[in-house]
Amino acid sequence: MSNKIVNFRKATKTEEEIVRREIEKHFGQEGVDSLQNRFLWIKDGKIKEVCALRPNVEKIAKTISHNLYFAGIPIGSIKNNKFHLEIEGSAVIRSTSKKVVHVKTDQFLYGKSIFTANILRFDEAFQKGDLVIIEGRNNIHYGVGETSISSEELQNTPSNTVIIKGSKKYPRDRGWYLRKGN
């Protein structure tokens, strides 16, 4: 058994800026505001896991002197100086964002792509390459995905066109937890 020490620490100003810049790029100032009253912490590794901690949780985390493994909400990861928003991070942002796509299928939960035929509606226009929050029936949060076309193109795009590709690399849909056994 390995006794490897895990470094879980407060994010540097540079790391905070990487996270905030990426969230603002896709969700505007409202997305950044969703992190208000939260402190960003990093679990170091090959991929830096980014967590959002409320002030009372951060206060406890700072006082723990032994090897703190994890705390707060895992909102995404930083790899090669790029932030990747993940499932729980999109749930936090959902409270302030209108960049939501509603789907009529559960296939995204299985790591599958979403086709234009599966789109019920969207709350706010989006561009190709934007991150959008994905919700299913009864406004259940499914995750986050990157669009391959803009909302303006939806009407004129064949129904079998992939609009949001499933992710195998990052935990972007709720089913990822079951598939990966984490």
Backbone as JSON Lines, residues from 0, in Angstrom:
{"i":0,"aa":"M","n":[0.83,-1.18,0.0],"ca":[0.0,0.0,0.0],"c":[0.88,1.25,0.0]}
{"i":1,"aa":"S","n":[0.54,2.21,-0.8],"ca":[1.32,3.43,-0.94],"c":[0.92,4.45,0.12]}
{"i":2,"aa":"N","n":[1.9,5.11,0.68],"ca":[1.66,6.19,1.64],"c":[1.96,7.54,1.0]}
{"i":3,"aa":"K","n":[1.65,7.66,-0.27],"ca":[1.93,8.89,-1.0],"c":[1.16,10.05,-0.37]}
{"i":4,"aa":"I","n":[1.85,11.12,-0.13],"ca":[1.22,12.3,0.46],"c":[0.52,13.09,-0.63]}
{"i":5,"aa":"V","n":[-0.73,13.43,-0.36],"ca":[-1.53,14.21,-1.3],"c":[-1.41,15.67,-0.92]}
{"i":6,"aa":"N","n":[-1.18,16.51,-1.9],"ca":[-1.09,17.94,-1.65],"c":[-2.42,18.58,-2.03]}
{"i":7,"aa":"F","n":[-3.2,18.94,-1.02],"ca":[-4.47,19.64,-1.21],"c":[-4.29,21.02,-0.61]}
{"i":8,"aa":"R","n":[-4.35,22.05,-1.45],"ca":[-3.94,23.39,-1.04],"c":[-4.83,24.45,-1.66]}
{"i":9,"aa":"K","n":[-4.71,25.65,-1.15],"ca":[-5.43,26.79,-1.71],"c":[-4.86,27.1,-3.1]}
{"i":10,"aa":"A","n":[-5.72,27.43,-4.04],"ca":[-5.28,27.74,-5.41],"c":[-4.46,29.02,-5.42]}
{"i":11,"aa":"T","n":[-3.5,29.05,-6.33],"ca":[-2.72,30.28,-6.52],"c":[-3.57,31.28,-7.29]}
{"i":12,"aa":"K","n":[-3.15,32.52,-7.3],"ca":[-3.86,33.56,-8.07],"c":[-3.92,33.18,-9.55]}
{"i":13,"aa":"T","n":[-2.84,32.61,-10.08],"ca":[-2.8,32.2,-11.49],"c":[-3.82,31.1,-11.75]}
{"i":14,"aa":"E","n":[-3.9,30.12,-10.88],"ca":[-4.88,29.03,-11.04],"c":[-6.31,29.56,-10.94]}
{"i":15,"aa":"E","n":[-6.55,30.47,-10.0],"ca":[-7.88,31.08,-9.88],"c":[-8.25,31.81,-11.17]}
{"i":16,"aa":"E","n":[-7.29,32.52,-11.73],"ca":[-7.53,33.26,-12.97],"c":[-7.84,32.32,-14.13]}
{"i":17,"aa":"I","n":[-7.14,31.2,-14.22],"ca":[-7.4,30.21,-15.27],"c":[-8.84,29.71,-15.18]}
{"i":18,"aa":"V","n":[-9.28,29.4,-13.97],"ca":[-10.64,28.91,-13.76],"c":[-11.66,29.99,-14.1]}
{"i":19,"aa":"R","n":[-11.51,31.15,-13.54],"ca":[-12.47,32.24,-13.75],"c":[-12.54,32.66,-15.22]}
{"i":20,"aa":"R","n":[-11.4,32.72,-15.88],"ca":[-11.38,33.12,-17.3],"c":[-12.16,32.13,-18.17]}
{"i":21,"aa":"E","n":[-12.0,30.84,-17.91],"ca":[-12.69,29.82,-18.71],"c":[-14.2,29.84,-18.43]}
{"i":22,"aa":"I","n":[-14.57,30.01,-17.17],"ca":[-15.99,30.08,-16.83],"c":[-16.62,31.32,-17.46]}
{"i":23,"aa":"E","n":[-15.93,32.44,-17.37],"ca":[-16.46,33.68,-17.96],"c":[-16.58,33.56,-19.48]}
{"i":24,"aa":"K","n":[-15.63,32.91,-20.1],"ca":[-15.65,32.72,-21.56],"c":[-16.95,32.04,-22.01]}
{"i":25,"aa":"H","n":[-17.4,31.06,-21.26],"ca":[-18.58,30.28,-21.67],"c":[-19.89,30.72,-21.0]}
{"i":26,"aa":"F","n":[-19.81,31.25,-19.78],"ca":[-21.03,31.55,-19.03],"c":[-21.13,32.99,-18.57]}
{"i":27,"aa":"G","n":[-20.18,33.84,-19.0],"ca":[-20.24,35.25,-18.66],"c":[-19.97,35.53,-17.19]}
{"i":28,"aa":"Q","n":[-20.19,36.76,-16.82],"ca":[-19.96,37.18,-15.44],"c":[-20.88,36.43,-14.48]}
{"i":29,"aa":"E","n":[-22.09,36.06,-14.95],"ca":[-23.02,35.31,-14.1],"c":[-22.41,33.98,-13.66]}
{"i":30,"aa":"G","n":[-21.71,33.33,-14.56],"ca":[-21.05,32.08,-14.23],"c":[-19.98,32.27,-13.18]}
{"i":31,"aa":"V","n":[-19.19,33.33,-13.34],"ca":[-18.14,33.64,-12.36],"c":[-18.78,33.98,-11.02]}
{"i":32,"aa":"D","n":[-19.9,34.7,-11.06],"ca":[-20.59,35.08,-9.82],"c":[-21.1,33.87,-9.04]}
{"i":33,"aa":"S","n":[-21.32,32.76,-9.72],"ca":[-21.78,31.55,-9.02],"c":[-20.72,31.02,-8.05]}
{"i":34,"aa":"L","n":[-19.48,31.42,-8.25],"ca":[-18.4,31.01,-7.35],"c":[-18.17,32.02,-6.22]}
{"i":35,"aa":"Q","n":[-19.0,33.07,-6.21],"ca":[-18.89,34.07,-5.16],"c":[-19.05,33.39,-3.8]}
{"i":36,"aa":"N","n":[-18.32,33.82,-2.83],"ca":[-18.33,33.25,-1.48],"c":[-17.81,31.82,-1.44]}
{"i":37,"aa":"R","n":[-16.98,31.46,-2.42],"ca":[-16.33,30.14,-2.42],"c":[-14.84,30.36,-2.68]}
{"i":38,"aa":"F","n":[-14.03,29.54,-2.05],"ca":[-12.6,29.59,-2.25],"c":[-12.18,28.39,-3.08]}
{"i":39,"aa":"L","n":[-11.25,28.6,-4.0],"ca":[-10.78,27.51,-4.85],"c":[-9.56,26.85,-4.22]}
{"i":40,"aa":"W","n":[-9.61,25.53,-4.17],"ca":[-8.51,24.72,-3.66],"c":[-8.13,23.71,-4.73]}
{"i":41,"aa":"I","n":[-6.89,23.26,-4.69],"ca":[-6.35,22.35,-5.7],"c":[-5.86,21.07,-5.04]}
{"i":42,"aa":"K","n":[-6.25,19.95,-5.63],"ca":[-5.65,18.67,-5.26],"c":[-4.64,18.39,-6.37]}
{"i":43,"aa":"D","n":[-3.37,18.48,-6.01],"ca":[-2.29,18.32,-6.99],"c":[-2.19,16.9,-7.5]}
{"i":44,"aa":"G","n":[-1.72,16.79,-8.71],"ca":[-1.48,15.52,-9.36],"c":[-1.17,15.78,-10.82]}
{"i":45,"aa":"K","n":[-1.16,14.73,-11.61],"ca":[-0.94,14.88,-13.06],"c":[-1.98,15.85,-13.62]}
{"i":46,"aa":"I","n":[-3.19,15.71,-13.13],"ca":[-4.27,16.65,-13.41],"c":[-4.61,17.31,-12.08]}
{"i":47,"aa":"K","n":[-4.67,18.63,-12.06],"ca":[-5.02,19.34,-10.84],"c":[-6.54,19.39,-10.7]}
{"i":48,"aa":"E","n":[-7.06,18.78,-9.65],"ca":[-8.5,18.81,-9.4],"c":[-8.83,20.1,-8.66]}
{"i":49,"aa":"V","n":[-9.85,20.81,-9.14],"ca":[-10.23,22.1,-8.57],"c":[-11.51,21.92,-7.75]}
{"i":50,"aa":"C","n":[-11.46,22.37,-6.51],"ca":[-12.62,22.28,-5.62],"c":[-13.02,23.66,-5.15]}
{"i":51,"aa":"A","n":[-14.32,23.84,-4.93],"ca":[-14.84,25.1,-4.4],"c":[-15.27,24.85,-2.96]}
{"i":52,"aa":"L","n":[-14.73,25.65,-2.06],"ca":[-15.03,25.5,-0.64],"c":[-15.74,26.74,-0.12]}
{"i":53,"aa":"R","n":[-16.77,26.53,0.66],"ca":[-17.43,27.64,1.37],"c":[-16.47,28.12,2.46]}
{"i":54,"aa":"P","n":[-16.63,29.36,2.94],"ca":[-15.71,29.89,3.96],"c":[-15.6,29.01,5.22]}
{"i":55,"aa":"N","n":[-16.71,28.46,5.69],"ca":[-16.63,27.64,6.9],"c":[-15.86,26.34,6.65]}
{"i":56,"aa":"V","n":[-15.96,25.79,5.44],"ca":[-15.22,24.57,5.1],"c":[-13.73,24.9,4.92]}
{"i":57,"aa":"E","n":[-13.45,26.03,4.3],"ca":[-12.06,26.42,4.13],"c":[-11.39,26.64,5.49]}
{"i":58,"aa":"K","n":[-12.11,27.23,6.4],"ca":[-11.57,27.47,7.73],"c":[-11.16,26.15,8.38]}
{"i":59,"aa":"I","n":[-11.98,25.13,8.24],"ca":[-11.67,23.81,8.79],"c":[-10.47,23.2,8.05]}
{"i":60,"aa":"A","n":[-10.49,23.32,6.71],"ca":[-9.4,22.75,5.9],"c":[-8.06,23.35,6.28]}
{"i":61,"aa":"K","n":[-8.05,24.64,6.56],"ca":[-6.79,25.31,6.95],"c":[-6.27,24.83,8.29]}
{"i":62,"aa":"T","n":[-7.17,24.41,9.18],"ca":[-6.74,24.01,10.52],"c":[-6.28,22.56,10.6]}
{"i":63,"aa":"I","n":[-6.63,21.76,9.6],"ca":[-6.22,20.36,9.61],"c":[-4.74,20.28,9.25]}
{"i":64,"aa":"S","n":[-3.95,19.78,10.17],"ca":[-2.51,19.78,9.94],"c":[-2.02,18.51,9.26]}
{"i":65,"aa":"H","n":[-2.76,17.42,9.36],"ca":[-2.31,16.19,8.71],"c":[-2.76,16.16,7.24]}
{"i":66,"aa":"N","n":[-2.53,15.11,6.57],"ca":[-2.74,14.98,5.14],"c":[-4.22,15.07,4.74]}
{"i":67,"aa":"L","n":[-4.68,16.28,4.45],"ca":[-6.05,16.49,3.99],"c":[-6.15,16.0,2.54]}
{"i":68,"aa":"Y","n":[-7.09,15.11,2.29],"ca":[-7.19,14.49,0.97],"c":[-8.09,15.28,0.03]}
{"i":69,"aa":"F","n":[-9.22,15.79,0.55],"ca":[-10.21,16.4,-0.33],"c":[-11.23,17.16,0.5]}
{"i":70,"aa":"A","n":[-11.81,18.24,-0.04],"ca":[-12.88,18.97,0.62],"c":[-13.61,19.81,-0.42]}
{"i":71,"aa":"G","n":[-14.85,20.14,-0.13],"ca":[-15.61,21.02,-1.0],"c":[-16.25,20.31,-2.17]}
{"i":72,"aa":"I","n":[-16.62,21.09,-3.18],"ca":[-17.27,20.59,-4.38],"c":[-16.25,20.53,-5.51]}
{"i":73,"aa":"P","n":[-16.03,19.35,-6.12],"ca":[-15.1,19.26,-7.25],"c":[-15.73,19.89,-8.5]}
{"i":74,"aa":"I","n":[-15.24,21.06,-8.89],"ca":[-15.87,21.78,-10.01],"c":[-15.22,21.52,-11.36]}
{"i":75,"aa":"G","n":[-14.02,20.98,-11.36],"ca":[-13.35,20.72,-12.63],"c":[-11.89,20.39,-12.41]}
{"i":76,"aa":"S","n":[-11.12,20.51,-13.49],"ca":[-9.7,20.18,-13.41],"c":[-8.89,21.1,-14.31]}
{"i":77,"aa":"I","n":[-7.63,21.25,-13.94],"ca":[-6.7,22.03,-14.75],"c":[-5.66,21.06,-15.3]}
{"i":78,"aa":"K","n":[-5.55,21.05,-16.61],"ca":[-4.54,20.23,-17.28],"c":[-3.91,21.11,-18.36]}
{"i":79,"aa":"N","n":[-2.6,21.15,-18.36],"ca":[-1.86,21.98,-19.33],"c":[-2.34,23.44,-19.3]}
{"i":80,"aa":"N","n":[-2.53,23.97,-18.1],"ca":[-2.97,25.36,-17.9],"c":[-4.31,25.69,-18.54]}
{"i":81,"aa":"K","n":[-5.18,24.68,-18.7],"ca":[-6.53,24.9,-19.21],"c":[-7.51,24.28,-18.23]}
{"i":82,"aa":"F","n":[-8.54,25.04,-17.88],"ca":[-9.56,24.55,-16.95],"c":[-10.65,23.81,-17.72]}
{"i":83,"aa":"H","n":[-11.04,22.66,-17.2],"ca":[-12.1,21.85,-17.78],"c":[-13.23,21.74,-16.77]}
{"i":84,"aa":"L","n":[-14.34,22.4,-17.07],"ca":[-15.51,22.35,-16.2],"c":[-16.09,20.95,-16.22]}
{"i":85,"aa":"E","n":[-16.49,20.46,-15.05],"ca":[-17.03,19.11,-14.95],"c":[-18.42,19.14,-14.34]}
{"i":86,"aa":"I","n":[-18.99,17.98,-14.08],"ca":[-20.38,17.82,-13.67],"c":[-20.78,18.75,-12.53]}
{"i":87,"aa":"E","n":[-20.11,18.61,-11.4],"ca":[-20.52,19.37,-10.21],"c":[-20.3,20.86,-10.4]}
{"i":88,"aa":"G","n":[-19.27,21.23,-11.15],"ca":[-19.05,22.64,-11.44],"c":[-20.2,23.22,-12.25]}
{"i":89,"aa":"S","n":[-20.71,22.43,-13.2],"ca":[-21.84,22.93,-14.0],"c":[-23.1,23.03,-13.16]}
{"i":90,"aa":"A","n":[-23.23,22.19,-12.13],"ca":[-24.38,22.28,-11.23],"c":[-24.32,23.58,-10.42]}
{"i":91,"aa":"V","n":[-23.12,23.98,-10.01],"ca":[-22.94,25.23,-9.28],"c":[-23.28,26.4,-10.2]}
{"i":92,"aa":"I","n":[-22.78,26.37,-11.42],"ca":[-23.02,27.45,-12.38],"c":[-24.48,27.51,-12.8]}
{"i":93,"aa":"R","n":[-25.16,26.39,-12.79],"ca":[-26.57,26.33,-13.2],"c":[-27.43,27.31,-12.41]}
{"i":94,"aa":"S","n":[-27.06,27.59,-11.18],"ca":[-27.86,28.49,-10.35],"c":[-27.92,29.91,-10.9]}
{"i":95,"aa":"T","n":[-26.96,30.28,-11.74],"ca":[-26.93,31.65,-12.28],"c":[-26.98,31.72,-13.8]}
{"i":96,"aa":"S","n":[-26.81,30.6,-14.48],"ca":[-26.69,30.63,-15.94],"c":[-28.0,30.28,-16.65]}
{"i":97,"aa":"K","n":[-28.18,30.91,-17.8],"ca":[-29.31,30.59,-18.66],"c":[-28.86,29.82,-19.9]}
{"i":98,"aa":"K","n":[-27.58,29.5,-19.97],"ca":[-27.05,28.78,-21.11],"c":[-27.31,27.28,-20.9]}
{"i":99,"aa":"V","n":[-28.59,26.92,-21.05],"ca":[-29.05,25.57,-20.75],"c":[-29.74,25.0,-21.99]}
{"i":100,"aa":"V","n":[-29.4,23.74,-22.29],"ca":[-30.05,23.02,-23.38],"c":[-30.87,21.89,-22.74]}
{"i":101,"aa":"H","n":[-32.15,21.84,-23.08],"ca":[-33.05,20.82,-22.56],"c":[-33.17,19.71,-23.61]}
{"i":102,"aa":"V","n":[-32.96,18.47,-23.16],"ca":[-32.99,17.33,-24.08],"c":[-34.12,16.38,-23.72]}
{"i":103,"aa":"K","n":[-34.55,15.6,-24.71],"ca":[-35.65,14.65,-24.49],"c":[-35.17,13.21,-24.4]}
{"i":104,"aa":"T","n":[-33.89,13.02,-24.25],"ca":[-33.34,11.67,-24.17],"c":[-32.35,11.58,-23.01]}
{"i":105,"aa":"D","n":[-32.16,10.38,-22.5],"ca":[-31.21,10.15,-21.42],"c":[-29.84,9.7,-21.92]}
{"i":106,"aa":"Q","n":[-29.64,9.65,-23.23],"ca":[-28.42,9.07,-23.79],"c":[-27.15,9.76,-23.31]}
{"i":107,"aa":"F","n":[-27.22,11.05,-22.99],"ca":[-26.04,11.77,-22.52],"c":[-25.51,11.17,-21.22]}
{"i":108,"aa":"L","n":[-26.42,10.63,-20.4],"ca":[-26.03,10.02,-19.13],"c":[-25.21,8.74,-19.33]}
{"i":109,"aa":"Y","n":[-25.23,8.21,-20.54],"ca":[-24.49,6.98,-20.85],"c":[-23.21,7.28,-21.64]}
{"i":110,"aa":"G","n":[-22.81,8.54,-21.66],"ca":[-21.59,8.93,-22.36],"c":[-21.79,9.09,-23.86]}
{"i":111,"aa":"K","n":[-23.04,9.06,-24.29],"ca":[-23.35,9.17,-25.72],"c":[-23.52,10.62,-26.13]}
{"i":112,"aa":"S","n":[-23.4,10.86,-27.4],"ca":[-23.58,12.2,-27.95],"c":[-25.06,12.55,-28.05]}
{"i":113,"aa":"I","n":[-25.33,13.85,-28.12],"ca":[-26.7,14.34,-28.29],"c":[-26.84,14.83,-29.72]}
{"i":114,"aa":"F","n":[-27.91,14.39,-30.39],"ca":[-28.19,14.78,-31.77],"c":[-29.18,15.94,-31.77]}
{"i":115,"aa":"T","n":[-29.21,16.68,-32.87],"ca":[-30.13,17.82,-32.97],"c":[-31.58,17.39,-32.75]}
{"i":116,"aa":"A","n":[-31.93,16.18,-33.15],"ca":[-33.31,15.69,-32.97],"c":[-33.67,15.55,-31.5]}
{"i":117,"aa":"N","n":[-32.68,15.48,-30.62],"ca":[-32.92,15.3,-29.19],"c":[-33.08,16.6,-28.42]}
{"i":118,"aa":"I","n":[-32.96,17.73,-29.08],"ca":[-33.07,19.03,-28.41],"c":[-34.53,19.43,-28.31]}
{"i":119,"aa":"L","n":[-35.0,19.66,-27.11],"ca":[-36.36,20.17,-26.89],"c":[-36.39,21.68,-27.05]}
{"i":120,"aa":"R","n":[-35.47,22.33,-26.33],"ca":[-35.38,23.8,-26.37],"c":[-34.07,24.22,-25.7]}
{"i":121,"aa":"F","n":[-33.77,25.5,-25.81],"ca":[-32.62,26.06,-25.11],"c":[-33.05,27.4,-24.53]}
{"i":122,"aa":"D","n":[-32.47,27.76,-23.4],"ca":[-32.87,28.97,-22.69],"c":[-32.17,30.22,-23.19]}
{"i":123,"aa":"E","n":[-31.0,30.07,-23.76],"ca":[-30.21,31.2,-24.25],"c":[-29.42,30.75,-25.47]}
{"i":124,"aa":"A","n":[-29.3,31.64,-26.45],"ca":[-28.56,31.31,-27.67],"c":[-27.11,30.94,-27.33]}
{"i":125,"aa":"F","n":[-26.53,30.08,-28.17],"ca":[-25.15,29.65,-27.96],"c":[-24.44,29.58,-29.3]}
{"i":126,"aa":"Q","n":[-23.12,29.63,-29.25],"ca":[-22.28,29.57,-30.43],"c":[-21.59,28.21,-30.52]}
{"i":127,"aa":"K","n":[-21.08,27.9,-31.68],"ca":[-20.3,26.68,-31.85],"c":[-19.09,26.74,-30.9]}
{"i":128,"aa":"G","n":[-18.84,25.65,-30.17],"ca":[-17.73,25.59,-29.25],"c":[-18.05,26.06,-27.84]}
{"i":129,"aa":"D","n":[-19.27,26.54,-27.61],"ca":[-19.67,26.96,-26.27],"c":[-19.92,25.76,-25.38]}
{"i":130,"aa":"L","n":[-19.69,25.94,-24.09],"ca":[-20.13,24.96,-23.11],"c":[-21.56,25.31,-22.74]}
{"i":131,"aa":"V","n":[-22.4,24.29,-22.63],"ca":[-23.78,24.49,-22.21],"c":[-24.11,23.48,-21.13]}
{"i":132,"aa":"I","n":[-25.02,23.86,-20.28],"ca":[-25.51,22.96,-19.25],"c":[-26.63,22.14,-19.87]}
{"i":133,"aa":"I","n":[-26.65,20.85,-19.59],"ca":[-27.63,19.96,-20.19],"c":[-28.6,19.49,-19.12]}
{"i":134,"aa":"E","n":[-29.88,19.66,-19.44],"ca":[-30.93,19.21,-18.53],"c":[-31.87,18.28,-19.28]}
{"i":135,"aa":"G","n":[-32.37,17.31,-18.55],"ca":[-33.32,16.36,-19.11],"c":[-34.73,16.68,-18.67]}
{"i":136,"aa":"R","n":[-35.57,15.68,-18.74],"ca":[-36.97,15.84,-18.33],"c":[-37.05,16.36,-16.9]}
{"i":137,"aa":"N","n":[-38.07,17.14,-16.64],"ca":[-38.3,17.73,-15.31],"c":[-37.12,18.57,-14.81]}
{"i":138,"aa":"N","n":[-36.38,19.14,-15.75],"ca":[-35.25,20.02,-15.44],"c":[-34.18,19.36,-14.57]}
{"i":139,"aa":"I","n":[-33.97,18.06,-14.77],"ca":[-32.93,17.34,-14.04],"c":[-31.58,17.62,-14.7]}
{"i":140,"aa":"H","n":[-30.62,18.03,-13.88],"ca":[-29.29,18.38,-14.37],"c":[-28.55,17.11,-14.8]}
{"i":141,"aa":"Y","n":[-28.17,17.03,-16.08],"ca":[-27.43,15.88,-16.6],"c":[-25.93,16.11,-16.66]}
{"i":142,"aa":"G","n":[-25.52,17.37,-16.87],"ca":[-24.09,17.66,-16.97],"c":[-23.81,18.87,-17.82]}
{"i":143,"aa":"V","n":[-22.65,18.83,-18.47],"ca":[-22.18,19.94,-19.29],"c":[-21.54,19.38,-20.55]}
{"i":144,"aa":"G","n":[-21.71,20.07,-21.67],"ca":[-21.1,19.62,-22.91],"c":[-20.77,20.77,-23.83]}
{"i":145,"aa":"E","n":[-19.93,20.48,-24.8],"ca":[-19.5,21.48,-25.78],"c":[-20.29,21.32,-27.06]}
{"i":146,"aa":"T","n":[-20.8,22.44,-27.58],"ca":[-21.63,22.4,-28.78],"c":[-20.78,22.36,-30.05]}
{"i":147,"aa":"S","n":[-21.28,21.64,-31.04],"ca":[-20.56,21.55,-32.31],"c":[-21.18,22.46,-33.38]}
{"i":148,"aa":"I","n":[-22.33,23.04,-33.06],"ca":[-22.97,24.01,-33.95],"c":[-23.58,25.11,-33.08]}
{"i":149,"aa":"S","n":[-23.97,26.22,-33.7],"ca":[-24.61,27.3,-32.95],"c":[-26.12,27.06,-32.88]}
{"i":150,"aa":"S","n":[-26.77,27.75,-31.96],"ca":[-28.23,27.61,-31.83],"c":[-28.95,28.1,-33.09]}
{"i":151,"aa":"E","n":[-28.36,29.05,-33.8],"ca":[-28.95,29.56,-35.04],"c":[-28.99,28.49,-36.13]}
{"i":152,"aa":"E","n":[-28.05,27.55,-36.09],"ca":[-27.96,26.51,-37.12],"c":[-28.88,25.32,-36.85]}
{"i":153,"aa":"L","n":[-29.47,25.25,-35.67],"ca":[-30.28,24.09,-35.3],"c":[-31.4,23.78,-36.29]}
{"i":154,"aa":"Q","n":[-32.12,24.79,-36.7],"ca":[-33.28,24.61,-37.59],"c":[-32.91,23.99,-38.93]}
{"i":155,"aa":"N","n":[-31.74,24.33,-39.44],"ca":[-31.34,23.9,-40.78],"c":[-30.33,22.75,-40.78]}
{"i":156,"aa":"T","n":[-30.18,22.09,-39.65],"ca":[-29.23,21.0,-39.53],"c":[-29.97,19.67,-39.5]}
{"i":157,"aa":"P","n":[-29.49,18.67,-40.23],"ca":[-30.15,17.35,-40.21],"c":[-30.29,16.8,-38.79]}
{"i":158,"aa":"S","n":[-31.35,16.09,-38.53],"ca":[-31.68,15.61,-37.19],"c":[-30.65,14.62,-36.63]}
{"i":159,"aa":"N","n":[-29.85,14.01,-37.5],"ca":[-28.85,13.04,-37.02],"c":[-27.47,13.68,-36.81]}
{"i":160,"aa":"T","n":[-27.4,14.99,-36.78],"ca":[-26.14,15.7,-36.56],"c":[-25.85,15.77,-35.06]}
{"i":161,"aa":"V","n":[-24.63,15.44,-34.7],"ca":[-24.21,15.52,-33.29],"c":[-24.06,16.99,-32.92]}
{"i":162,"aa":"I","n":[-24.78,17.4,-31.89],"ca":[-24.66,18.79,-31.43],"c":[-23.78,18.87,-30.19]}
{"i":163,"aa":"I","n":[-23.83,17.84,-29.34],"ca":[-22.99,17.79,-28.14],"c":[-22.4,16.39,-28.04]}
{"i":164,"aa":"K","n":[-21.1,16.33,-28.09],"ca":[-20.41,15.04,-28.06],"c":[-20.22,14.58,-26.61]}
{"i":165,"aa":"G","n":[-20.43,13.31,-26.37],"ca":[-20.18,12.73,-25.04],"c":[-18.69,12.79,-24.74]}
{"i":166,"aa":"S","n":[-18.34,12.8,-23.46],"ca":[-16.93,12.91,-23.06],"c":[-16.46,11.65,-22.37]}
{"i":167,"aa":"K","n":[-15.35,11.12,-22.84],"ca":[-14.72,9.95,-22.2],"c":[-13.57,10.39,-21.29]}
{"i":168,"aa":"K","n":[-13.0,11.59,-21.54],"ca":[-11.84,12.05,-20.79],"c":[-12.18,12.71,-19.47]}
{"i":169,"aa":"Y","n":[-13.26,13.47,-19.43],"ca":[-13.61,14.25,-18.25],"c":[-15.0,13.88,-17.77]}
{"i":170,"aa":"P","n":[-15.22,13.94,-16.45],"ca":[-16.56,13.64,-15.92],"c":[-17.53,14.79,-16.2]}
{"i":171,"aa":"R","n":[-18.2,14.7,-17.32],"ca":[-19.1,15.77,-17.72],"c":[-20.58,15.4,-17.62]}
{"i":172,"aa":"D","n":[-20.88,14.13,-17.41],"ca":[-22.28,13.72,-17.27],"c":[-22.44,12.88,-16.02]}
{"i":173,"aa":"R","n":[-23.63,12.87,-15.45],"ca":[-23.88,12.15,-14.19],"c":[-23.61,10.65,-14.31]}
{"i":174,"aa":"G","n":[-23.77,10.06,-15.45],"ca":[-23.52,8.64,-15.62],"c":[-22.05,8.26,-15.54]}
{"i":175,"aa":"W","n":[-21.18,9.24,-15.68],"ca":[-19.73,9.0,-15.64],"c":[-19.33,8.3,-14.36]}
{"i":176,"aa":"Y","n":[-19.95,8.69,-13.24],"ca":[-19.62,8.09,-11.95],"c":[-19.85,6.57,-11.97]}
{"i":177,"aa":"L","n":[-20.93,6.15,-12.57],"ca":[-21.24,4.73,-12.65],"c":[-20.31,4.02,-13.64]}
{"i":178,"aa":"R","n":[-20.06,4.64,-14.77],"ca":[-19.21,4.01,-15.78],"c":[-17.78,3.84,-15.31]}
{"i":179,"aa":"K","n":[-17.26,4.8,-14.57],"ca":[-15.87,4.76,-14.14],"c":[-15.7,4.13,-12.77]}
{"i":180,"aa":"G","n":[-16.79,3.93,-12.06],"ca":[-16.71,3.3,-10.75],"c":[-16.07,4.15,-9.7]}
{"i":181,"aa":"N","n":[-16.18,5.48,-9.87],"ca":[-15.59,6.4,-8.89],"c":[-16.63,6.73,-7.85]}
